[in-house]
Amino acid sequence: MTQSVIGPLNSGWRLQDVSGSHSDKLRSLAIQLMSTSPNRKYAFFGPYITTPDARDLQARLMKEHFARLKPLVEQGVIKLGGPVYTDGSAGDVKGVADRNFGGSFFILETPSYDAAMAIIKDDVYYLEGLWDVPNLHLVEYIVAFGSYPF
């Protein structure tokens, strides 16, 4: 049975692994995304690791991270996303290099938890260890108020 939530390992939640090789997971994801089943809504938060080299790693990977996400945004799988900040600098006019990124956040729609998790696990921030994997959060939600779709 697939869990609908992942979160900190010390909370009792566990990351669900998508079995099979990396290419098998992506092939399965593509089939799921093309299916006619209704999509479910997920919110993802991936905090960055807190090592001294995290900022350099994020800067090195950012272009590839955006390039990999772009097709998912164009297909409507990822609805919105962006960095979160540790110092309240999101609204500042500072350059990117001066901001203290603390992680990534995005809203996505997929047919299943496994499909959402496959997207996360295919991201270069996951693959290269920028996200603090034990503290990733993926939660399914429904829209109770406000405007949707975006």
URBELSUL-V279847 format. One record per pair of residues at least 12 apart in sequence whose ideal C-beta (glycine too) atoms are under 7 Angstrom apart, sorted by sequence separation. I is the first residue (numbers start at 1). J is the second residue. D is the distance in whole Angstrom. If there is no record, write none. Layout:
# URBELSUL-V279847
i = (I | I)
j = (J | J)
d = (D | D)
This chain:
# URBELSUL-V279847
i = (3 | 87 | 2 | 85 | 86 | 85 | 85 | 86 | 120 | 85 | 83 | 84 | 120 | 84 | 83 | 84 | 104 | 117 | 116 | 81 | 82 | 81 | 81 | 80 | 81 | 80 | 113 | 78 | 79 | 79 | 78 | 79 | 77 | 77 | 77 | 58 | 33 | 72 | 48 | 48 | 47 | 48 | 68 | 47 | 68 | 46 | 45 | 46 | 65 | 65 | 45 | 64 | 65 | 44 | 44 | 61 | 43 | 44 | 61 | 42 | 61 | 41 | 42 | 40 | 61 | 39 | 40 | 80 | 39 | 40 | 57 | 79 | 39 | 40 | 58 | 57 | 37 | 42 | 35 | 44 | 54 | 33 | 32 | 33 | 32 | 46 | 32 | 49 | 49 | 33 | 48 | 32 | 48 | 49 | 47 | 48 | 46 | 47 | 29 | 47 | 29 | 29 | 46 | 26 | 45 | 25 | 44 | 44 | 18 | 26 | 42 | 43 | 16 | 42 | 42 | 43 | 18 | 41 | 18 | 40 | 41 | 16 | 41 | 18 | 4 | 2 | 3 | 2 | 2 | 15 | 15 | 9 | 8 | 8 | 6 | 7 | 6 | 6 | 5 | 5 | 4)
j = (16 | 100 | 16 | 99 | 100 | 100 | 101 | 102 | 136 | 102 | 101 | 102 | 138 | 103 | 104 | 105 | 125 | 138 | 138 | 104 | 105 | 105 | 106 | 106 | 107 | 107 | 140 | 106 | 107 | 108 | 108 | 109 | 108 | 109 | 110 | 101 | 77 | 119 | 101 | 102 | 102 | 103 | 123 | 103 | 124 | 103 | 103 | 104 | 123 | 124 | 105 | 124 | 125 | 105 | 106 | 124 | 107 | 108 | 125 | 108 | 128 | 109 | 110 | 109 | 130 | 109 | 110 | 150 | 110 | 111 | 128 | 150 | 111 | 112 | 130 | 130 | 111 | 116 | 111 | 120 | 130 | 110 | 110 | 111 | 111 | 125 | 112 | 129 | 130 | 115 | 130 | 115 | 131 | 132 | 131 | 132 | 131 | 132 | 115 | 135 | 118 | 119 | 136 | 118 | 137 | 118 | 137 | 138 | 114 | 122 | 138 | 139 | 113 | 139 | 140 | 141 | 117 | 140 | 118 | 140 | 141 | 117 | 142 | 121 | 113 | 112 | 113 | 113 | 114 | 133 | 136 | 134 | 134 | 135 | 136 | 137 | 137 | 138 | 138 | 139 | 140)
d = (6 | 4 | 6 | 6 | 5 | 6 | 6 | 4 | 7 | 6 | 5 | 5 | 7 | 5 | 6 | 5 | 6 | 7 | 6 | 7 | 6 | 6 | 3 | 6 | 7 | 5 | 7 | 5 | 4 | 7 | 5 | 7 | 6 | 6 | 6 | 6 | 6 | 7 | 6 | 6 | 6 | 5 | 6 | 4 | 6 | 5 | 6 | 5 | 6 | 5 | 5 | 5 | 6 | 7 | 5 | 5 | 6 | 7 | 6 | 5 | 6 | 6 | 7 | 7 | 6 | 4 | 6 | 6 | 6 | 7 | 7 | 5 | 6 | 7 | 6 | 5 | 5 | 5 | 6 | 6 | 7 | 7 | 7 | 7 | 5 | 7 | 6 | 7 | 6 | 7 | 6 | 5 | 7 | 5 | 7 | 6 | 4 | 5 | 5 | 5 | 4 | 7 | 5 | 7 | 4 | 5 | 7 | 5 | 5 | 6 | 6 | 5 | 7 | 7 | 5 | 6 | 6 | 7 | 5 | 6 | 5 | 6 | 7 | 7 | 6 | 7 | 7 | 5 | 6 | 7 | 7 | 5 | 7 | 5 | 6 | 5 | 7 | 5 | 7 | 5 | 5)
